[in-house]
Amino acid sequence: MLGTATTTANETHAIQDRWGDGLGGGFVVIPSVLLQHQGELGLDCEEVVVLANLLAHWWTDARRPYPRTESLAKRTGISQRTVQRRLKQLEVKGFVKRHVMPGNDDERSLTAYDLHGTVERLKPLGMLAKEARETNQRRIEQPGSPGRVMTAEES
């Protein structure tokens, strides 16, 4: 099943049935093309893990996620310095933009991450994947196709 904006209530329940209590902490939407094309996108495994953790904090389009590098390091099992280097590489590669939000006298500054670069980098790959899926679906629907289910009239 592909997660799309047209996911039905039955498909949503199927996801909940499959994962059960594993969804108790929520879930993260990660476009398949990010994983399927990470090499082509020039992303190493650590960059993908850091990016996925940023995506886990991106709840609304208008609000940038701002997890601390310490938190990302603890979750991913990689050092804080490595997380910082990976964030810098993600910025150089155009996947994120960092915005420092100064703190007041009592608070440290926070870094917020704009992830719209990731969205823009994935759009062309998503369009190609959608076209390929539609072409494959048309091929399957052709009479005599091995993947096609025959209707009652045809049998």
C-alpha positions as CSV (number, residue, x, y, z in Angstrom):
1,M,0.0,0.0,0.0
2,L,1.3,3.4,-0.8
3,G,0.7,6.3,1.6
4,T,-1.1,9.0,-0.3
5,A,-3.4,11.9,0.4
6,T,-6.2,9.6,-0.8
7,T,-5.6,6.9,1.9
8,T,-8.9,5.4,2.8
9,A,-10.3,4.8,6.3
10,N,-9.9,1.0,5.7
11,E,-6.2,1.5,4.7
12,T,-5.7,3.6,7.9
13,H,-7.2,0.9,10.0
14,A,-5.0,-1.7,8.2
15,I,-1.9,0.3,9.2
16,Q,-3.1,0.4,12.8
17,D,-3.9,-3.3,12.8
18,R,-0.5,-4.1,11.4
19,W,1.5,-2.1,13.9
20,G,-0.8,-2.2,16.9
21,D,0.7,-0.7,20.0
22,G,3.8,0.1,18.0
23,L,2.0,3.2,16.9
24,G,1.4,4.3,20.5
25,G,4.1,7.0,20.1
26,G,2.9,8.2,16.7
27,F,4.4,7.7,13.3
28,V,6.5,9.7,10.8
29,V,5.7,10.3,7.2
30,I,8.7,9.7,5.1
31,P,8.3,9.7,1.3
32,S,9.4,6.4,-0.2
33,V,11.5,8.1,-2.8
34,L,13.8,9.4,0.0
35,L,14.7,5.9,0.9
36,Q,14.6,4.5,-2.6
37,H,16.9,7.2,-4.1
38,Q,19.1,8.1,-1.1
39,G,22.2,7.2,-3.1
40,E,21.1,9.1,-6.1
41,L,20.4,12.1,-3.8
42,G,23.9,11.8,-2.4
43,L,22.8,11.0,1.1
44,D,24.6,8.6,3.3
45,C,22.9,6.4,6.0
46,E,23.6,8.8,8.8
47,E,22.3,11.8,6.9
48,V,19.0,9.8,6.2
49,V,18.7,8.9,9.9
50,V,19.2,12.5,11.0
51,L,16.8,13.8,8.3
52,A,14.2,11.2,9.3
53,N,14.5,12.4,12.9
54,L,14.0,16.0,11.8
55,L,10.9,14.9,9.9
56,A,9.6,13.3,13.1
57,H,9.5,16.8,14.6
58,W,7.9,18.5,11.6
59,W,4.2,18.5,12.6
60,T,2.9,21.5,10.6
61,D,4.2,23.3,7.5
62,A,4.3,26.6,9.2
63,R,6.3,25.5,12.3
64,R,10.0,24.5,11.8
65,P,11.2,21.6,13.9
66,Y,13.9,22.5,16.4
67,P,15.3,19.4,18.1
68,R,18.6,19.8,19.9
69,T,21.6,18.0,18.5
70,E,22.0,16.3,21.9
71,S,18.5,14.8,21.5
72,L,19.2,13.7,17.9
73,A,22.5,12.1,19.0
74,K,20.8,10.2,21.8
75,R,18.0,8.9,19.6
76,T,20.2,7.9,16.7
77,G,23.1,6.4,18.7
78,I,25.7,8.6,16.9
79,S,27.8,11.2,18.5
80,Q,26.6,14.8,18.9
81,R,29.5,16.0,16.8
82,T,28.6,13.5,14.0
83,V,25.0,14.8,14.1
84,Q,26.3,18.4,13.8
85,R,28.4,17.4,10.8
86,R,25.5,15.5,9.1
87,L,23.3,18.6,9.6
88,K,25.9,20.8,8.0
89,Q,26.1,18.4,5.1
90,L,22.3,18.3,4.7
91,E,22.4,22.1,4.6
92,V,25.2,22.1,2.0
93,K,23.2,19.6,-0.1
94,G,20.1,21.7,0.1
95,F,17.9,19.5,2.2
96,V,17.7,21.8,5.2
97,K,18.3,25.4,6.1
98,R,19.2,26.1,9.7
99,H,17.8,29.2,11.4
100,V,19.2,30.1,14.8
101,M,16.6,31.5,17.2
102,P,18.5,33.5,19.9
103,G,17.6,32.7,23.5
104,N,17.2,35.2,26.2
105,D,19.5,35.5,29.3
106,D,18.1,32.3,30.9
107,E,17.9,30.1,27.8
108,R,20.2,28.7,25.1
109,S,19.5,29.6,21.5
110,L,17.6,27.1,19.5
111,T,18.2,26.0,15.9
112,A,15.1,25.5,13.8
113,Y,15.3,23.5,10.6
114,D,13.5,24.5,7.4
115,L,12.8,21.2,5.5
116,H,11.3,22.7,2.4
117,G,14.5,22.0,0.5
118,T,13.9,18.3,1.2
119,V,10.4,18.6,-0.3
120,E,11.7,20.4,-3.4
121,R,14.5,17.8,-3.9
122,L,12.0,14.9,-3.7
123,K,9.3,16.4,-5.9
124,P,10.9,15.4,-9.3
125,L,11.6,11.9,-8.0
126,G,8.0,11.6,-6.7
127,M,6.6,12.6,-10.0
128,L,8.7,10.1,-11.8
129,A,7.7,7.4,-9.4
130,K,4.0,8.3,-9.8
131,E,4.4,8.1,-13.6
132,A,6.1,4.7,-13.4
133,R,3.4,3.4,-11.0
134,E,0.7,4.5,-13.3
135,T,2.4,3.0,-16.4
136,N,2.8,-0.3,-14.5
137,Q,-0.8,-0.2,-13.4
138,R,-1.9,0.3,-17.0
139,R,0.3,-2.6,-18.1
140,I,-1.2,-4.9,-15.4
141,E,-4.8,-3.9,-16.5
142,Q,-4.2,-5.0,-20.1
143,P,-5.9,-8.3,-21.1
144,G,-3.6,-11.3,-20.8
145,S,-1.3,-9.6,-18.3
146,P,0.0,-12.1,-15.7
147,G,-0.8,-9.6,-12.9
148,R,-4.3,-9.0,-14.0
149,V,-7.3,-10.5,-12.2
150,M,-9.9,-11.7,-14.6
151,T,-13.5,-10.4,-14.2
152,A,-16.5,-12.7,-14.0
153,E,-17.4,-11.8,-17.6
154,E,-14.0,-12.8,-18.9
155,S,-13.8,-16.2,-17.2
